[in-house]
Amino acid sequence: MVTAFAVTMFFSCKNNLNDIQKIGISENEPFGVSENINFKYTDSGIMKANLLSPKMLDYSNREFSFKEFPDGIDLDIYDDDNNKSKVLADYAIIYDATGLVDLQGHVVIATHTKDTLFAEQLYYDKNKEWLFTNKPVTFRTGTDLINGNGFDSDTKFTNAEVLEIDGVITLKE
């Protein structure tokens, strides 16, 4: 009898940390809330990025986990020569599984070379290091100010393409 009871208890009890962490937490509520974020990312002691945000909601308790920045982000990105580019957005969400970042509301990306992209919504694919949108954009590069309905580019704007364009564009003769 004692053996049967011990075997039953052994096979019926699990110590699953994920299940324990989810006790009392609704899937619709964030797993964690962080306020006044100042996240610095370094590589070999060299600053690569600095993220500032008033609030981050962590939904890692969902099957399709994400992090939400409801009050926006202010991100400084540094290249290998310590040149700073800036990303601003009123709202951001990062999907953990896909590496997709959705930036919304007065999105501005300004590079150290003074190229600047203005958009109401912009997606960033972290895996491919690619920016894209099908919403209206304004792209300022050099003396050119290009408006369009869509944008597609690598993160350094070396392959930048504004879709359905209009605006002032300088052509070499």
Secondary structure, 3 states (H helix, E strand, C coil): CHHHHHHHHHHHCCCCHHHHHHCCCCCCCCCEEEEEEEEEEEECCEEEEEEEEEEEEEECCCCCCEEEECCCEEEEEECCCCCEEEEEECEEEEECCCCEEEEEEEEEEECCCCCEEEEEEEEEECCCCEEEEEEEEEEEECCEEEEEEEEEEECCCCCCEECCCEEECCCCC
